[in-house]
Amino acid sequence: MPTRYARRRLGIAAAAGALLSFAALFQAPAASAALPTPVSAATARTYLASLPVATEDRTGYNRDLFPHWITVSGTCNTRETVLKRDGSNVVTDSSCYATSGSWYSPYDGATWTAASDVDIDHLVPLAEAWDSGADSWTTSRRQAFANDLTRPQLLAVTDDVNQAKGDKDPAEWMPARTAYHCTYVRAWVQVKYYYGLSVDSAEKSALQNRLAAC
């Protein structure tokens, strides 16, 4: 029968394990890849102050108006390029399909070993862009937006989480991992600023509140 000292050590070990598991929700693995680094919080606040505020209008929206997953290099399209960028030890076949690897989702802290469990999120959703000014763009500009590998716009995440996010803005949805909130809103503002998109009043207020805590 364990001594009181042994039982205490077992209890401490169990508590430490629980704390480590909890911490995993807030810290990404050291080897995790990431989207292009967003602008600083100070710059994001400056950008946000300059964005026009307008009511959203989804009239005429169709996802097909944003040609996405175009060929980037060789046989690799945009989705496959981001899977390789954001994954660890990713192996692809001759068609650039990921046959193995692992992907850490910074939205929820989950790690996946099958590419089919991972979506490539448009951080600023296509429908949100349409609502905010992309309805007046050319098809080529909408294609550039939907496949932008330079700005912090595309990110490999858990498929169910991406589907739950849908076309929601930061006033309606934020990643479960609070440690990622600052990165998320900095990226959101940078993308909207670069593409000259508007924000609605609730969205701007939510972004201001989040950025104030960065």
LUMDRENTOR-314897 format. One line per 2 residues: their letters; for each residue x, y, z of N, C-alpha, C, O. Coordinates in Angstrom, 3 decimals, always signed. Example, Ala and Ser with C-alpha at 12.3 -4.5 7.8 and 13.67 -1.06 7.14 Angstrom:
REM LUMDRENTOR-314897
AS = +13.190 -5.690 +7.800 +12.300 -4.500 +7.800 +13.200 -3.300 +7.800 +14.236 -3.319 +8.465; +12.850 -2.250 +7.080 +13.670 -1.060 +7.140 +12.900 +0.030 +7.870 +13.409 +1.138 +8.039 $
***
This chain:
REM LUMDRENTOR-314897
MP = +0.858 -1.192 +0.000 +0.000 +0.000 +0.000 +0.895 +1.243 +0.000 +1.823 +1.327 +0.804; +0.628 +2.225 -0.902 +1.506 +3.389 -0.992 +1.529 +4.180 +0.314 +0.514 +4.302 +0.999 $
TR = +2.703 +4.714 +0.644 +2.824 +5.573 +1.823 +2.148 +6.903 +1.542 +1.808 +7.226 +0.404; +1.957 +7.691 +2.649 +1.357 +9.011 +2.466 +2.218 +9.853 +1.527 +1.695 +10.606 +0.705 $
YA = +3.559 +9.723 +1.653 +4.467 +10.486 +0.799 +4.306 +10.068 -0.661 +4.270 +10.909 -1.560; +4.209 +8.735 -0.885 +4.065 +8.240 -2.256 +2.748 +8.710 -2.853 +2.690 +9.099 -4.020 $
RR = +1.668 +8.672 -2.030 +0.377 +9.119 -2.535 +0.417 +10.602 -2.893 -0.192 +11.042 -3.868; +1.155 +11.365 -2.072 +1.264 +12.800 -2.352 +1.996 +13.034 -3.670 +1.598 +13.894 -4.456 $
RL = +3.059 +12.277 -3.915 +3.817 +12.422 -5.163 +2.951 +12.052 -6.364 +3.005 +12.713 -7.401; +2.146 +10.986 -6.218 +1.255 +10.591 -7.307 +0.230 +11.681 -7.581 -0.105 +11.959 -8.732 $
GI = -0.265 +12.297 -6.507 -1.245 +13.367 -6.667 -0.653 +14.575 -7.377 -1.297 +15.185 -8.231; +0.584 +14.915 -7.013 +1.259 +16.043 -7.645 +1.498 +15.762 -9.123 +1.315 +16.639 -9.968 $
AA = +1.906 +14.538 -9.427 +2.162 +14.159 -10.817 +0.886 +14.238 -11.642 +0.901 +14.708 -12.779; -0.221 +13.776 -11.063 -1.495 +13.806 -11.779 -1.926 +15.248 -12.032 -2.423 +15.576 -13.109 $
AA = -1.732 +16.106 -11.028 -2.101 +17.514 -11.183 -1.248 +18.186 -12.250 -1.742 +18.986 -13.045; +0.039 +17.850 -12.257 +0.930 +18.433 -13.256 +0.526 +17.996 -14.654 +0.571 +18.792 -15.592 $
GA = +0.129 +16.727 -14.800 -0.313 +16.241 -16.093 -1.554 +16.960 -16.568 -1.686 +17.288 -17.747; -2.460 +17.202 -15.641 -3.692 +17.918 -16.002 -3.389 +19.341 -16.445 -3.992 +19.849 -17.391 $
LL = -2.434 +19.993 -15.742 -2.067 +21.354 -16.108 -1.421 +21.401 -17.487 -1.665 +22.328 -18.260; -0.603 +20.410 -17.794 +0.030 +20.353 -19.106 -1.000 +20.179 -20.199 -0.898 +20.801 -21.256 $
SF = -2.005 +19.329 -19.952 -3.057 +19.113 -20.934 -3.843 +20.390 -21.160 -4.193 +20.724 -22.292; -4.119 +21.108 -20.068 -4.854 +22.365 -20.168 -4.026 +23.400 -20.930 -4.557 +24.150 -21.750 $
AA = -2.726 +23.432 -20.654 -1.856 +24.402 -21.312 -1.781 +24.176 -22.805 -1.556 +25.116 -23.568; -1.969 +22.924 -23.235 -1.902 +22.616 -24.664 -2.957 +23.371 -25.448 -2.791 +23.605 -26.645 $
LF = -4.043 +23.755 -24.784 -5.087 +24.516 -25.459 -4.631 +25.929 -25.781 -5.214 +26.585 -26.644; -3.609 +26.401 -25.106 -3.209 +27.789 -25.241 -1.849 +27.967 -25.881 -1.484 +29.092 -26.224 $
QA = -1.082 +26.897 -26.056 +0.245 +27.016 -26.624 +0.382 +26.080 -27.815 +0.034 +24.902 -27.736; +0.893 +26.614 -28.917 +1.112 +25.791 -30.101 +2.416 +25.013 -29.945 +3.336 +25.484 -29.275 $
PA = +2.510 +23.825 -30.556 +3.771 +23.093 -30.541 +4.875 +23.934 -31.168 +4.624 +24.720 -32.082; +6.089 +23.766 -30.674 +7.206 +24.572 -31.167 +7.417 +24.386 -32.658 +7.856 +25.311 -33.341 $
AS = +7.102 +23.171 -33.185 +7.352 +22.883 -34.592 +6.219 +23.336 -35.504 +6.302 +23.180 -36.722; +5.166 +23.892 -34.927 +4.004 +24.274 -35.725 +4.337 +25.413 -36.676 +4.944 +26.409 -36.281 $
AA = +3.932 +25.257 -37.939 +4.088 +26.334 -38.904 +2.954 +27.325 -38.706 +2.008 +27.057 -37.965; +3.048 +28.458 -39.362 +2.029 +29.471 -39.151 +1.816 +30.281 -40.417 +2.629 +30.251 -41.341 $
LP = +0.717 +30.998 -40.440 +0.457 +31.901 -41.552 +1.442 +33.066 -41.488 +2.070 +33.274 -40.450; +1.593 +33.839 -42.583 +2.509 +34.988 -42.542 +2.220 +35.868 -41.325 +1.061 +36.132 -41.004 $
TP = +3.260 +36.309 -40.663 +3.099 +37.085 -39.429 +2.311 +38.366 -39.683 +2.691 +39.166 -40.539; +1.218 +38.568 -38.947 +0.427 +39.788 -39.147 +1.169 +41.028 -38.651 +2.191 +40.930 -37.972 $
VS = +0.639 +42.179 -39.000 +1.195 +43.442 -38.508 +1.041 +43.500 -36.990 +0.274 +42.735 -36.407; +1.767 +44.402 -36.367 +1.700 +44.556 -34.914 +0.320 +45.048 -34.495 -0.455 +45.536 -35.317 $
AA = +0.026 +44.912 -33.201 -1.250 +45.394 -32.671 -1.384 +46.903 -32.865 -2.465 +47.399 -33.182; -0.280 +47.631 -32.673 -0.323 +49.091 -32.839 -0.661 +49.456 -34.284 -1.479 +50.341 -34.536 $
TA = -0.026 +48.767 -35.221 -0.317 +49.025 -36.637 -1.749 +48.626 -36.971 -2.438 +49.328 -37.712; -2.194 +47.498 -36.422 -3.569 +47.048 -36.672 -4.574 +48.071 -36.150 -5.595 +48.322 -36.790 $
RT = -4.286 +48.663 -34.985 -5.195 +49.682 -34.450 -5.257 +50.901 -35.378 -6.322 +51.486 -35.576; -4.109 +51.272 -35.940 -4.066 +52.395 -36.882 -4.851 +52.057 -38.150 -5.629 +52.870 -38.647 $
YL = -4.635 +50.848 -38.663 -5.366 +50.409 -39.857 -6.875 +50.410 -39.595 -7.658 +50.900 -40.409; -7.264 +49.857 -38.455 -8.688 +49.738 -38.143 -9.359 +51.105 -38.092 -10.490 +51.265 -38.550 $
AS = -8.667 +52.076 -37.539 -9.237 +53.424 -37.430 -9.533 +54.034 -38.790 -10.384 +54.916 -38.910; -8.826 +53.562 -39.818 -9.004 +54.132 -41.158 -10.008 +53.366 -42.015 -10.384 +53.830 -43.092 $
LP = -10.443 +52.200 -41.548 -11.372 +51.406 -42.356 -12.755 +52.038 -42.371 -13.241 +52.476 -41.329; -13.398 +52.093 -43.534 -14.756 +52.639 -43.590 -15.737 +51.711 -42.871 -15.601 +50.488 -42.899 $
VA = -16.722 +52.325 -42.231 -17.772 +51.558 -41.549 -19.004 +51.573 -42.438 -19.482 +52.637 -42.833; -19.516 +50.387 -42.752 -20.665 +50.294 -43.649 -21.500 +49.065 -43.298 -20.991 +48.088 -42.749 $
TE = -22.761 +49.129 -43.617 -23.655 +47.986 -43.423 -23.334 +46.927 -44.467 -23.110 +47.249 -45.634; -23.312 +45.668 -44.053 -22.986 +44.586 -44.979 -24.138 +44.316 -45.943 -25.310 +44.457 -45.593 $
DR = -23.777 +43.924 -47.159 -24.773 +43.616 -48.184 -24.336 +42.372 -48.940 -23.329 +42.394 -49.649; -25.091 +41.285 -48.791 -24.718 +40.015 -49.424 -25.453 +39.768 -50.743 -25.368 +38.672 -51.296 $
TG = -26.152 +40.741 -51.239 -26.897 +40.582 -52.481 -25.989 +40.089 -53.605 -24.967 +40.708 -53.903; -26.366 +38.978 -54.224 -25.629 +38.465 -55.376 -24.445 +37.584 -55.053 -23.748 +37.143 -55.967 $
YN = -24.190 +37.309 -53.771 -23.007 +36.512 -53.424 -23.102 +35.084 -53.941 -24.152 +34.446 -53.864; -21.996 +34.604 -54.464 -21.840 +33.213 -54.894 -20.374 +32.857 -54.710 -19.495 +33.561 -55.208 $
RD = -20.106 +31.767 -53.995 -18.727 +31.365 -53.722 -17.921 +31.167 -55.011 -16.710 +31.386 -55.029; -18.587 +30.758 -56.067 -17.895 +30.522 -57.338 -17.346 +31.804 -57.957 -16.536 +31.751 -58.883 $
LF = -17.786 +32.954 -57.449 -17.264 +34.220 -57.949 -15.851 +34.502 -57.436 -15.203 +35.460 -57.857; -15.388 +33.646 -56.518 -14.023 +33.732 -55.981 -13.267 +32.460 -56.396 -13.187 +31.524 -55.600 $
PH = -12.718 +32.396 -57.595 -12.002 +31.183 -58.019 -10.888 +30.851 -57.025 -9.976 +31.652 -56.821; -10.962 +29.673 -56.412 -9.973 +29.350 -55.392 -9.370 +27.963 -55.626 -9.887 +27.136 -56.377 $
WI = -8.253 +27.765 -54.941 -7.416 +26.590 -55.072 -6.898 +26.457 -56.513 -7.013 +25.415 -57.159; -6.331 +27.559 -56.967 -5.709 +27.592 -58.288 -4.321 +26.946 -58.213 -3.778 +26.762 -57.123 $
TV = -3.761 +26.610 -59.347 -2.421 +26.026 -59.387 -1.384 +27.076 -58.979 -1.369 +28.192 -59.498; -0.529 +26.693 -58.046 +0.508 +27.606 -57.550 +1.855 +27.269 -58.174 +2.569 +28.147 -58.658 $
SG = +2.187 +25.987 -58.155 +3.470 +25.555 -58.705 +3.392 +24.076 -59.082 +2.979 +23.247 -58.271; +3.782 +23.751 -60.295 +3.738 +22.351 -60.729 +2.327 +21.790 -60.659 +1.412 +22.294 -61.309 $
TC = +2.163 +20.736 -59.858 +0.839 +20.129 -59.683 +0.171 +20.596 -58.389 -0.908 +20.112 -58.046; +0.787 +21.517 -57.679 +0.292 +21.937 -56.369 -0.646 +23.135 -56.471 -0.293 +24.168 -57.040 $
NT = -1.839 +22.984 -55.916 -2.752 +24.123 -55.872 -2.609 +24.849 -54.531 -1.754 +24.498 -53.718; -3.434 +25.844 -54.311 -3.290 +26.667 -53.109 -3.515 +25.865 -51.838 -2.762 +26.006 -50.874 $
RE = -4.549 +25.019 -51.826 -4.808 +24.207 -50.639 -3.605 +23.335 -50.310 -3.172 +23.274 -49.159; -3.073 +22.669 -51.307 -1.952 +21.757 -51.073 -0.703 +22.519 -50.637 +0.090 +22.018 -49.840 $
TV = -0.533 +23.724 -51.159 +0.612 +24.554 -50.773 +0.526 +24.937 -49.297 +1.526 +24.895 -48.581; -0.676 +25.312 -48.845 -0.839 +25.680 -47.432 -0.697 +24.453 -46.533 -0.137 +24.553 -45.442 $
LK = -1.193 +23.306 -46.974 -1.020 +22.083 -46.186 +0.459 +21.788 -45.968 +0.860 +21.401 -44.871; +1.266 +21.967 -47.001 +2.709 +21.728 -46.850 +3.350 +22.801 -45.970 +4.229 +22.501 -45.162 $
RD = +2.914 +24.031 -46.125 +3.478 +25.130 -45.329 +3.158 +24.987 -43.851 +4.028 +25.192 -43.004; +1.921 +24.638 -43.535 +1.462 +24.625 -42.145 +1.644 +23.287 -41.448 +1.460 +23.199 -40.234 $
GS = +2.000 +22.248 -42.184 +2.145 +20.928 -41.585 +3.572 +20.619 -41.163 +4.503 +21.370 -41.453; +3.721 +19.505 -40.476 +5.038 +18.997 -40.073 +5.260 +17.652 -40.735 +4.373 +16.798 -40.732 $
NV = +6.449 +17.458 -41.308 +6.821 +16.186 -41.944 +5.798 +15.759 -42.999 +5.419 +14.590 -43.071; +5.363 +16.707 -43.803 +4.357 +16.418 -44.823 +5.000 +15.723 -46.022 +5.994 +16.195 -46.574 $
VT = +4.418 +14.603 -46.407 +4.850 +13.854 -47.588 +3.729 +13.922 -48.617 +2.562 +13.711 -48.288; +4.088 +14.219 -49.869 +3.084 +14.315 -50.927 +3.401 +13.334 -52.047 +4.545 +12.916 -52.226 $
DS = +2.356 +12.973 -52.801 +2.560 +12.094 -53.949 +2.816 +12.930 -55.204 +2.969 +14.148 -55.111; +2.865 +12.295 -56.365 +3.187 +12.994 -57.606 +2.135 +14.021 -57.996 +2.399 +14.903 -58.814 $
SC = +0.935 +13.912 -57.410 -0.134 +14.871 -57.687 -0.183 +15.984 -56.650 -1.075 +16.832 -56.684; +0.781 +15.981 -55.725 +0.898 +16.967 -54.642 -0.118 +16.728 -53.531 -0.301 +17.589 -52.671 $
YA = -0.779 +15.579 -53.535 -1.714 +15.246 -52.463 -0.928 +14.806 -51.229 -0.010 +13.993 -51.336; -1.281 +15.337 -50.068 -0.564 +14.992 -48.834 -0.940 +13.578 -48.390 -2.093 +13.309 -48.051 $
TS = +0.039 +12.687 -48.396 -0.217 +11.298 -48.010 +0.081 +11.040 -46.541 -0.408 +10.066 -45.969; +0.879 +11.907 -45.926 +1.158 +11.786 -44.493 +1.668 +13.114 -43.971 +2.012 +14.017 -44.734 $
GS = +1.709 +13.209 -42.652 +2.153 +14.438 -42.003 +1.293 +14.711 -40.787 +0.447 +13.893 -40.427; +1.499 +15.850 -40.153 +0.651 +16.242 -39.031 +0.390 +17.735 -39.113 +1.222 +18.507 -39.590 $
WY = -0.793 +18.124 -38.635 -1.223 +19.517 -38.715 -1.793 +19.947 -37.382 -2.710 +19.326 -36.844; -1.231 +21.021 -36.862 -1.716 +21.607 -35.611 -2.658 +22.749 -35.936 -2.294 +23.659 -36.681 $
SP = -3.857 +22.717 -35.391 -4.845 +23.762 -35.641 -4.777 +24.809 -34.534 -5.155 +24.518 -33.399; -4.306 +26.022 -34.834 -4.157 +27.033 -33.784 -5.488 +27.560 -33.259 -5.517 +28.213 -32.216 $
YD = -6.582 +27.294 -33.953 -7.884 +27.747 -33.483 -8.352 +26.978 -32.251 -8.946 +27.553 -31.339; -8.080 +25.669 -32.233 -8.622 +24.827 -31.154 -7.582 +23.962 -30.461 -7.918 +23.267 -29.502 $
GA = -6.329 +23.980 -30.910 -5.281 +23.217 -30.260 -5.245 +21.747 -30.614 -4.541 +20.978 -29.959; -5.985 +21.329 -31.636 -6.004 +19.916 -32.036 -4.903 +19.639 -33.061 -4.529 +20.517 -33.838 $
TW = -4.392 +18.410 -33.051 -3.403 +17.969 -34.032 -3.987 +16.820 -34.831 -4.575 +15.899 -34.264; -3.826 +16.871 -36.147 -4.399 +15.870 -37.040 -3.308 +15.234 -37.888 -2.319 +15.881 -38.234 $
TA = -3.496 +13.959 -38.219 -2.517 +13.248 -39.045 -3.089 +12.844 -40.390 -2.437 +12.119 -41.142; -4.283 +13.292 -40.706 -4.897 +13.053 -42.015 -5.291 +14.391 -42.613 -5.980 +15.187 -41.976 $
AS = -4.850 +14.633 -43.841 -5.161 +15.910 -44.489 -6.663 +16.117 -44.643 -7.133 +17.253 -44.704; -7.408 +15.032 -44.706 -8.863 +15.135 -44.872 -9.546 +15.736 -43.645 -10.696 +16.168 -43.722 $
DV = -8.838 +15.763 -42.512 -9.396 +16.350 -41.292 -9.089 +17.843 -41.181 -9.447 +18.488 -40.196; -8.427 +18.380 -42.194 -7.970 +19.772 -42.153 -8.599 +20.574 -43.290 -8.610 +20.136 -44.441 $
DI = -9.118 +21.739 -42.956 -9.588 +22.707 -43.948 -8.585 +23.844 -44.045 -7.842 +24.114 -43.102; -8.571 +24.501 -45.188 -7.816 +25.741 -45.313 -8.809 +26.880 -45.141 -9.661 +27.118 -45.997 $
DH = -8.680 +27.579 -44.021 -9.603 +28.662 -43.711 -9.208 +29.941 -44.418 -8.040 +30.330 -44.411; -10.197 +30.602 -45.035 -10.023 +31.995 -45.444 -10.288 +32.808 -44.184 -11.435 +32.944 -43.758 $
LV = -9.232 +33.345 -43.589 -9.386 +34.022 -42.304 -10.473 +35.093 -42.391 -11.364 +35.136 -41.542; -10.410 +35.951 -43.396 -11.551 +36.800 -43.734 -12.357 +36.014 -44.768 -11.918 +35.873 -45.909 $
PL = -13.520 +35.505 -44.390 -14.272 +34.624 -45.287 -14.647 +35.302 -46.607 -14.746 +36.526 -46.691; -14.850 +34.480 -47.624 -15.188 +35.002 -48.937 -16.500 +35.787 -48.903 -16.610 +36.859 -49.497 $
AE = -17.488 +35.239 -48.203 -18.781 +35.933 -48.107 -18.635 +37.254 -47.363 -19.269 +38.247 -47.719; -17.801 +37.263 -46.333 -17.552 +38.494 -45.579 -16.897 +39.543 -46.468 -17.228 +40.726 -46.393 $
AW = -15.968 +39.102 -47.308 -15.329 +40.033 -48.236 -16.358 +40.608 -49.208 -16.361 +41.807 -49.486; -17.224 +39.745 -49.716 -18.271 +40.200 -50.637 -19.141 +41.263 -49.960 -19.432 +42.308 -50.542 $
DS = -19.544 +40.977 -48.732 -20.378 +41.917 -47.964 -19.693 +43.259 -47.751 -20.353 +44.282 -47.573; -18.351 +43.246 -47.771 -17.569 +44.418 -47.350 -16.945 +45.182 -48.509 -16.134 +46.084 -48.297 $
GA = -17.321 +44.822 -49.737 -16.802 +45.571 -50.879 -16.327 +44.757 -52.058 -16.151 +45.304 -53.147; -16.110 +43.445 -51.874 -15.592 +42.625 -52.973 -16.611 +42.406 -54.080 -16.269 +41.909 -55.153 $
DS = -17.872 +42.779 -53.820 -18.888 +42.649 -54.869 -18.578 +43.554 -56.062 -19.075 +43.319 -57.164; -17.763 +44.582 -55.847 -17.416 +45.499 -56.941 -16.077 +45.150 -57.604 -15.656 +45.827 -58.542 $
WT = -15.417 +44.106 -57.124 -14.118 +43.734 -57.678 -14.248 +42.998 -59.009 -15.315 +42.513 -59.382; -13.120 +42.937 -59.703 -13.024 +42.070 -60.873 -12.833 +40.631 -60.413 -12.457 +40.382 -59.268 $
TS = -13.092 +39.698 -61.300 -12.899 +38.288 -60.957 -11.438 +38.008 -60.627 -11.150 +37.207 -59.738; -10.532 +38.644 -61.317 -9.105 +38.398 -61.055 -8.710 +38.864 -59.662 -7.880 +38.227 -59.012 $
RR = -9.289 +39.965 -59.191 -8.973 +40.427 -57.840 -9.592 +39.494 -56.803 -8.976 +39.224 -55.772; -10.783 +39.006 -57.058 -11.393 +38.057 -56.129 -10.584 +36.759 -56.103 -10.467 +36.126 -55.054 $
QA = -10.031 +36.361 -57.233 -9.172 +35.175 -57.264 -7.910 +35.398 -56.452 -7.476 +34.510 -55.718; -7.324 +36.566 -56.576 -6.116 +36.881 -55.807 -6.409 +36.841 -54.312 -5.598 +36.338 -53.534 $
FA = -7.549 +37.363 -53.910 -7.944 +37.358 -52.504 -8.133 +35.930 -51.995 -7.683 +35.596 -50.898; -8.787 +35.100 -52.778 -9.114 +33.736 -52.357 -7.907 +32.814 -52.313 -7.978 +31.725 -51.743 $
ND = -6.801 +33.239 -52.906 -5.598 +32.395 -52.966 -4.360 +33.120 -52.434 -3.233 +32.784 -52.797; -4.575 +34.106 -51.582 -3.488 +34.974 -51.122 -2.577 +34.254 -50.127 -2.968 +33.974 -48.994 $
LT = -1.368 +33.965 -50.571 -0.375 +33.313 -49.726 +0.594 +34.321 -49.099 +1.446 +33.941 -48.297; +0.471 +35.577 -49.453 +1.388 +36.605 -48.961 +0.870 +37.265 -47.694 +1.620 +37.446 -46.735 $
RP = -0.407 +37.625 -47.683 -1.028 +38.182 -46.492 -1.444 +37.048 -45.548 -1.515 +35.896 -45.976; -1.723 +37.352 -44.260 -2.147 +36.319 -43.300 -3.632 +35.979 -43.480 -4.463 +36.293 -42.627 $
QL = -3.947 +35.330 -44.611 -5.330 +35.102 -45.004 -5.707 +33.625 -45.067 -6.884 +33.290 -44.932; -4.733 +32.732 -45.268 -5.011 +31.302 -45.410 -4.307 +30.520 -44.315 -3.129 +30.748 -44.037 $
LA = -5.039 +29.585 -43.689 -4.499 +28.858 -42.544 -5.136 +27.482 -42.439 -6.352 +27.341 -42.566; -4.299 +26.452 -42.204 -4.794 +25.085 -42.025 -5.349 +24.916 -40.614 -4.648 +25.141 -39.628 $
VT = -6.623 +24.514 -40.533 -7.295 +24.362 -39.239 -8.202 +23.138 -39.255 -8.462 +22.566 -40.314; -8.680 +22.742 -38.088 -9.617 +21.625 -37.970 -10.850 +21.889 -38.827 -11.441 +22.967 -38.764 $
DD = -11.235 +20.889 -39.633 -12.333 +21.113 -40.576 -13.645 +21.484 -39.889 -14.342 +22.390 -40.347; -13.994 +20.798 -38.793 -15.248 +21.097 -38.101 -15.252 +22.515 -37.531 -16.285 +23.184 -37.511 $
VN = -14.091 +22.961 -37.070 -13.988 +24.310 -36.512 -14.184 +25.347 -37.618 -14.868 +26.353 -37.429; -13.580 +25.088 -38.762 -13.742 +25.996 -39.888 -15.197 +26.076 -40.328 -15.695 +27.152 -40.661 $
QA = -15.868 +24.944 -40.328 -17.275 +24.921 -40.721 -18.148 +25.637 -39.694 -19.133 +26.280 -40.055; -17.787 +25.526 -38.419 -18.535 +26.230 -37.376 -18.334 +27.743 -37.496 -19.257 +28.518 -37.244 $
KG = -17.134 +28.155 -37.877 -16.864 +29.580 -38.091 -17.697 +30.114 -39.242 -18.279 +31.194 -39.147; -17.754 +29.346 -40.346 -18.529 +29.768 -41.504 -18.075 +31.129 -42.009 -16.887 +31.344 -42.250 $
DK = -19.027 +32.053 -42.169 -18.705 +33.384 -42.671 -18.798 +34.447 -41.582 -19.010 +35.625 -41.870; -18.637 +34.022 -40.331 -18.787 +34.942 -39.195 -17.577 +35.865 -39.046 -16.442 +35.484 -39.332 $
DP = -17.851 +37.085 -38.589 -16.768 +38.028 -38.309 -16.430 +37.980 -36.817 -17.099 +37.267 -36.068; -15.409 +38.718 -36.363 -14.988 +38.627 -34.953 -16.020 +39.072 -33.921 -15.842 +38.805 -32.733 $
AE = -17.083 +39.737 -34.335 -18.151 +40.060 -33.393 -19.028 +38.842 -33.137 -19.781 +38.799 -32.164; -18.923 +37.842 -34.031 -19.777 +36.658 -33.961 -19.023 +35.368 -33.640 -19.615 +34.399 -33.165 $
WM = -17.720 +35.360 -33.900 -16.934 +34.133 -33.703 -15.470 +34.499 -33.469 -14.911 +35.382 -34.121; -14.866 +33.777 -32.502 -13.427 +33.873 -32.268 -12.899 +32.473 -31.997 -13.650 +31.614 -31.536 $
PA = -11.611 +32.221 -32.276 -11.037 +30.906 -31.983 -11.193 +30.522 -30.516 -11.177 +31.382 -29.635; -11.345 +29.227 -30.261 -11.490 +28.743 -28.884 -10.242 +29.034 -28.056 -10.340 +29.293 -26.857 $
RT = -9.072 +28.992 -28.686 -7.827 +29.279 -27.979 -7.652 +30.789 -27.832 -7.388 +31.494 -28.806; -7.802 +31.267 -26.615 -7.674 +32.702 -26.377 -6.266 +33.210 -26.703 -6.089 +34.384 -27.027 $
AY = -5.272 +32.331 -26.619 -3.901 +32.730 -26.921 -3.730 +33.126 -28.382 -2.748 +33.773 -28.744; -4.692 +32.735 -29.222 -4.581 +33.056 -30.651 -5.398 +34.290 -31.035 -5.349 +34.731 -32.183 $
HC = -6.141 +34.842 -30.093 -7.041 +35.941 -30.420 -6.300 +37.156 -30.984 -6.755 +37.767 -31.951; -5.175 +37.501 -30.389 -4.450 +38.683 -30.842 -3.946 +38.494 -32.274 -4.079 +39.390 -33.107 $
TY = -3.372 +37.330 -32.553 -2.911 +37.037 -33.909 -4.074 +37.110 -34.892 -3.949 +37.666 -35.983; -5.195 +36.544 -34.489 -6.366 +36.475 -35.359 -6.880 +37.859 -35.739 -7.115 +38.127 -36.918 $
VR = -7.057 +38.737 -34.761 -7.616 +40.054 -35.080 -6.596 +40.941 -35.798 -6.976 +41.757 -36.638; -5.323 +40.794 -35.482 -4.306 +41.542 -36.230 -4.326 +41.136 -37.704 -4.245 +41.982 -38.595 $
AW = -4.436 +39.831 -37.945 -4.496 +39.333 -39.324 -5.760 +39.819 -40.024 -5.712 +40.250 -41.176; -6.882 +39.750 -39.326 -8.169 +40.166 -39.905 -8.095 +41.621 -40.386 -8.481 +41.939 -41.511 $
VQ = -7.592 +42.493 -39.507 -7.515 +43.911 -39.854 -6.536 +44.139 -40.994 -6.809 +44.936 -41.891; -5.407 +43.456 -40.974 -4.422 +43.635 -42.044 -5.005 +43.270 -43.398 -4.818 +43.995 -44.375 $
VK = -5.710 +42.147 -43.459 -6.291 +41.703 -44.731 -7.347 +42.696 -45.203 -7.374 +43.069 -46.376; -8.212 +43.121 -44.295 -9.257 +44.078 -44.697 -8.634 +45.405 -45.164 -9.094 +46.014 -46.130 $
YY = -7.608 +45.827 -44.478 -6.945 +47.088 -44.846 -6.288 +46.961 -46.222 -6.450 +47.839 -47.070; -5.557 +45.887 -46.441 -4.845 +45.710 -47.701 -5.809 +45.710 -48.881 -5.523 +46.290 -49.929 $
YG = -6.955 +45.055 -48.701 -7.908 +44.935 -49.804 -8.961 +46.045 -49.824 -9.872 +46.013 -50.652; -8.849 +47.008 -48.939 -9.763 +48.136 -48.947 -11.194 +47.777 -48.611 -12.129 +48.356 -49.163 $
LS = -11.373 +46.816 -47.702 -12.710 +46.372 -47.324 -13.235 +47.167 -46.135 -12.457 +47.718 -45.356; -14.537 +47.224 -46.001 -15.160 +47.944 -44.892 -15.387 +47.012 -43.704 -15.187 +45.802 -43.804 $
VD = -15.801 +47.581 -42.597 -16.233 +46.830 -41.412 -17.613 +47.341 -41.016 -17.948 +48.498 -41.271; -18.413 +46.478 -40.393 -19.669 +46.987 -39.851 -19.414 +47.442 -38.409 -18.341 +47.187 -37.861 $
SA = -20.379 +48.102 -37.804 -20.144 +48.724 -36.504 -19.843 +47.709 -35.405 -18.961 +47.937 -34.578; -20.579 +46.576 -35.390 -20.337 +45.556 -34.363 -18.968 +44.920 -34.549 -18.270 +44.645 -33.573 $
EK = -18.593 +44.691 -35.774 -17.286 +44.111 -36.100 -16.167 +45.051 -35.643 -15.198 +44.606 -35.027; -16.296 +46.341 -35.940 -15.261 +47.300 -35.545 -15.130 +47.357 -34.030 -14.017 +47.388 -33.506 $
SA = -16.244 +47.371 -33.327 -16.205 +47.416 -31.869 -15.512 +46.188 -31.302 -14.697 +46.306 -30.387; -15.827 +45.003 -31.835 -15.201 +43.763 -31.365 -13.699 +43.792 -31.633 -12.911 +43.390 -30.778 $
LQ = -13.301 +44.259 -32.800 -11.879 +44.336 -33.131 -11.146 +45.325 -32.232 -10.032 +45.047 -31.787; -11.750 +46.459 -31.964 -11.142 +47.443 -31.068 -10.921 +46.855 -29.669 -9.867 +47.041 -29.062 $
NR = -11.922 +46.154 -29.183 -11.817 +45.561 -27.834 -10.724 +44.508 -27.793 -9.951 +44.455 -26.837; -10.650 +43.672 -28.815 -9.637 +42.612 -28.828 -8.239 +43.214 -28.964 -7.311 +42.796 -28.273 $
LA = -8.092 +44.190 -29.851 -6.781 +44.792 -30.066 -6.293 +45.559 -28.849 -5.088 +45.666 -28.622; -7.214 +46.090 -28.072 -6.826 +46.817 -26.860 -6.138 +45.911 -25.848 -5.370 +46.368 -25.002 $
AC = -6.430 +44.621 -25.952 -5.848 +43.646 -25.015 -4.559 +43.036 -25.548 -3.928 +42.234 -24.859; -4.159 +43.399 -26.757 -2.944 +42.805 -27.357 -1.687 +43.502 -26.847 -0.578 +43.140 -27.239 $
***
